[in-house]
């Protein structure tokens, strides 16, 4: 029970921090927070779906992959994490109405929060959803850090998003990903050889 509560706390914190980075600082400027964020921006652009809901839809669609490769337990934790993140974004968009600040300041703060949240999730063997599932699978199979595969997968989606919406976003998105993936590795690394092991892959 104690281990469950500790993991619950970390996942709740990671999902919330990730949502704060997206909802308060990145999404107001239409900066994709990652691969899932880029796809959510496209859904919002074409179908005018709330960003929080669009993010949940994209992430939920990846759960089949999570169940196949990461096991049922990890998939349930991933669902919990993406639900916390999506509700955080929905709450921010519906209740806080935070003013849009300087895009570069918001980009840095939002990316640091995003990377911290994702790092907390990944070091507890929980995907942040979306393409994070793929990055986590690659990282665990190669026993390496997840930041690099996460960066290159997201970059491909950014190019697609920018070609449809605006090429100006891609520079901001790439900078955001560089900052956030550095934070992912920083947070993930300190526990990589410690208490958290790769044994969770076993179903």
N, C-alpha and C positions, 0 to 999 in steps of 0.2 A: 504493500500500500504506500509506503514511504517513497519508493522509487517511482511509483505511478504519479504521486502528487508532485514530486520534483519535476518529472518530465512534463506533466500537465502545466506546471507553472512556466517552464521554459518555452513550451509551444505556444501558450497563451501570450507570453511576452513577445516572442518572435513574430507571431502573426499580427499583433497589435502594432508593434514598432514598424513592421513592414507596411502596414496599412496607413500609418501616420505619414511615413515618407512619401507614399504615393498620393494620398488624398490631400495633404496639406501643401506639398511642395512641388510634386512632379506633374500630376494630372491637370492642375489648373493651367499649366503652360502647354498641355497636350504632349508632354515628354513621355515616351513609352518607358515604363519602369523595367522592362525586360521583354522576353519573347511573348509571354502571356499578355503583358501590358500592351505590347504593340498590336496584338490581335484584338484585344479589348478596345483599343483606340479605333481600329477599323470597324468593329461592330457598332461602336458609338457613332462613328462618322456616317455609316451607311444606314443603320437602323434606328439611330437616336436612342439607344438603350443606355440606361444609367450605367456609369463606369463601373461601379461596384458589382452590379448584377452581371454585366458583360464579362468582368474579370472572373466571377464565379463560374459562369458558363464555360469559358475557355479552360479553366483549371479542372472543372469537373470532367470535361471530355478526356482529360489525360489520365484519369484514375484507372481506366482499363489497363493501361501500360503499367501503372504503379502496382496494381494487383498481380499482374503476370510476373513482374520481375522483382518486386520488393516484398511481396507477401500481403496477406489480408490486414495484419496489424499495422504495417506501415501505411497502407492505403487509408485506413480509418483515421490515423493520426494526420495524414495529409488532408483528408476531408475536413477535419476539425480546424487545421491551420488555415486553409484557404477560406473557410467560412468566417473565421475570426477576422482575417484580413479584409474580406469583402464587406462584412458588416461595419468594420471600422471606416472604410472608404465611403460606404452609403451614409453612415452617421455624419461624417465630416461634410459631405456634399449637401445633406439635407438639413443639418442643424447648425453647423459652425459658420458657414459662409465666410471663410477667412479671405481677407483681401489678397489680391495677387501682388507679390513683391517683386524685387529684382530677379530676373530669370536666372542669372548666374549664381546669385547667393542661394536662391531656392534650390537650384540644381545640386549644389554642393551639399547643402544640409539634407535634402531629400535623399540623395544617393548614399550618404553616410548612414542615415536611418534605415534605408532599404537594405544595404549590405549587412548591417548589424542584425536586423530581423531575420534575413535569410540565413546568415551564419549561425544564429541561435537554433534555427530549425534543423539545418543540415548536420550540425554537430550532435544533435539528438536523434539522428537517423530518421528525420522527418523531412520529406520534400516540401518545398514551398509551392508545389503545384506547377502546372504548365510545363515548360521546357526544363524546369528545375528537376523534374523526374528523370529526364534523359541525362542531365548533367550528373545527377547522383548515381545513376546506374553506371555511367562511364567511370566516375571517380572510384566507386567501390570495386568494380571489376579490375581496374588498373592499380588500385590502392594508391591513389594520388589525390591531390586537392581538386575540388570541383570548380574552382574559379575559371580556369582556362576553357574547358568545354562549354561552360555556361556563357562565357563571353562570345565565343565564335558562333554558337547556335543563335544567340540573341542578335548578333550582328546581321545574320542572314535575314532575320525577320524585320529588323530595322530598315534594311534596304528595300524590302517589299512595302513596308508601311510608308516610308518616305517617298517612294515612287508614286504612290497613290494620293497621299495627302500633301506633303511638302518636303522638298529636299533639304530645307533649312533645319528640320528637326533631327536629321541624322547625326549632325555634329554634336548637338546637345545630348542625344541619346547615347552616342558612343562614349562621350566623356562621362556621362552618368554611369554607364556600364563599367567603365574602367575604374572609377572610384568605388562603386558598390562591390565589384568582384574582388578588389583589393581588401575591402572590409570583410567580405565573405571568407577569404582565405585567412585573414588575421584572426577572426573569431573562431573559425573552424580549426585552425592549426593548434591552438593552445590546448585543445582537448583531444587532438587526433591520436596522440600516442599515450593518452592517459586513460581515464575511466571508460571513455566511449570507444568501443571496438567495432569491428566489422561483423561481429557475430549475429547482429540483428537481421542479416540477410537471410538467415535460415528460417523457414516458415515453421 
